[in-house]
Amino acid sequence: MNDTEQKINQWFASHMEQTAQAASHVAPAIEQVADAFVNTLLQDGKIVACANGNANVVAQYFCTALLSRFDQERPALPAINLGADATTYSAICRDNRFNDTFSRQVRAVGKPGDLLFVVVDDGHKANLIQAIQAAHDREMSVVVLSAREKSDISSLMHPEDHEIALNDLAPHEAMPLLLVIINALCDLIDHKLFGG
């Protein structure tokens, strides 16, 4: 086996180890979060997602699976990714208000009974913190999917909020696990709402 093959094998081995650790650590939280999403949707609320950088891919994937479909044909479910609108995002940033990129939008589109879904791949982000504060001001519940167990964001959680936190992984390590968790959530949401 050459050095390149060994490096590739090490990537896979590391991923399998992290996946096994995450499966035992976050399974109960995944079920609680799926229930929170379902309760929001059953009460005619919508899911408002936000994330920075590569984590925004995960937020968009989740919203697309709800709006379109995950694994089966079913009615569309209301979900918005605030990071998908590059024009609005850049307009808010242009006015030197990067920290307001999501909170401003949450205050505009969020309503009591909605749920803010925050995906964090590297722990500390002022604009995500302000989005959570805005959601609480709007009487929205909050769900956080994070690559890190303890962060500034964790301290903002209210008792009715939920967090799925991985074991302090680097963003590139966390990304595949975040996608596995999103797939599990989408599958549970579909099953709880539509059976099958």
N, C-alpha and C positions, 0 to 999 in steps of 0.2 A: 504494500500500500504506500503510495507516494504522499508527500506532505499535504498536497491539496485535498486528496481523498480523506486523509486523516482529519483535516480541518473541517471538512463537510460533515463527516461522521460525528465529530465533536459537537457541531451545531445541532444536529438532530438529537443527539444524546442529551444535551443540555435542555433542549426544548421539551423532550419527553419527561425529564425530571421535573422541570418547572410546571408542566401540565399536570403531572400526578400530584404535586404539592398543592396546586391551585384547586384541583378537584376535591380534595379532602377538606380544604380550608374554606372555600367560598360557596359550596353547594347550598347550605341553609339560607345564605343571604340572597342567592339567585332566586330561590323560590319566593322569598319575601318581596323582592323587587318585582318579580313577575306579578304577584298579587297586587302590589301597589299600582302597577301599570293598568292591570285589568280593572281594578276598582275605579281608577280615574276615567277610563274609557266607558265603563258601564254607567257612570254618573254624568255622562255627556261632556266630560272634560277632554282636553287635548294634551299631547305631550310636546313640550318645547325643549329642544336639545341645543346644547352648545359645547364647543370644544376648541382648543387651539392646535395649530400645526397638524401633525400627522393624526392626532386623535380625532380631528374633524372628519377624517375619512370614515372612522368607526361610527361617529354620530350620523353622518349622511347615509351610510349603509343601513343603520337601524331605521331611520326615518323612511328610507326607500322601501324597506321590507314591510313596514306598516302601511304606507300609502299604496303600494302596488300589491305585492304578495310576498310571502316567505316561501312556503313549500306547497301551499294549496290555494285554490281559488276561493276567495272570500271577499266580503265588502271591504272597501278601503277604510283604514283607521286613521284618525287625525293626528298627524305628527309634523312638526316644522323644525328644520335645522337652521338656527339663526346664522350659522357660519357659512351657509350655502349661498347667501346673497352677497356676492363680492362688492357690488355697487354700494349697497347700504353700509357694509362693513368699512369699506375704504373711505366713504364720505364722513363717517363718524371719526375715523382715525385722522383724516385730513384736518379736521378741526381740533387736533391735538387732544383728543379724548379717547385714547386707546382703552383706558380702563372702563369706559362707558360702552364699549362696543356691543356687549350683550345686555347689560342692565337697562340701557335705554330701550332696546327692543323688547325686553321682558315687560317693562312697564307699559309699553304700547300694546302688546298683543296678549299678554298674560291676564288671566282672570281667576278669581277664587274658584277652586276646584280643578284647575289645571295642574300639571306636574312639570317641573323643570328637571331635565335629565342632563347631567354634566359629566363629560368624559375627560379624564385627566391622565395624561401619560407621564407627567414629570413633576407633579406635586404642587408647586406654588405659582399661582397666577392671579394677579390682582383683578383682572377683568372677570374671571370666573367667580372670584369671591364676591365682587359687586353684583354679579348676576344672581347669586344665591341670596344675597341680602334683598335685592329687588323682588325676587320670587316670594320671599317671606313677607315683604311689605304688601304684596298683592294676594296674600293668603293662599299661595300655591305650596304644595308639598315639593320636596326635593329628593332626587335620587342621584347619587354620585357613583360612578364606576372609575376606580382609580388604580394606577400602577403602584401606589405607595400606601402603606398602612396608616401612617400618621402624617398629617400635613395641616397647614393653616385651614384648609377647606374642611377637614374633619371637625374642627372646633366650632364650626358654624352650624352644624347639624342640629335640628330640633328633634324632640322625641318621636314625632310622627314621620321623620325623614328616614331614608335608608342609604346604606353605603355598601358597595362591594369593593373590597380593597385587596389587591394582590400583595405579595410579600416583598415590597420595596425593589421592584424590578426596574432596570433601565428601560427607556422607551422602546428600543428595538427588541428587547426581550418580552416586553409586555404586549406589544401589538398583536402577535398571533393569539395570545390568550384572551385579549379583549374581544377579538373576533369570535372565538369559541364561546365566550360568555354571551355575546350578542346573539349568536345563533341559538343558544339554549333559551335565552329570554324570548326570542321571537317564536320559537317552537312552543314554549309554555303559554305564551299569550294566545296563540292560535288555538291550542288545545283547550284552554280554559274558556275561551269565548265561543268557539265553534265546534269543539269536540273533534273526533277523528284521531 
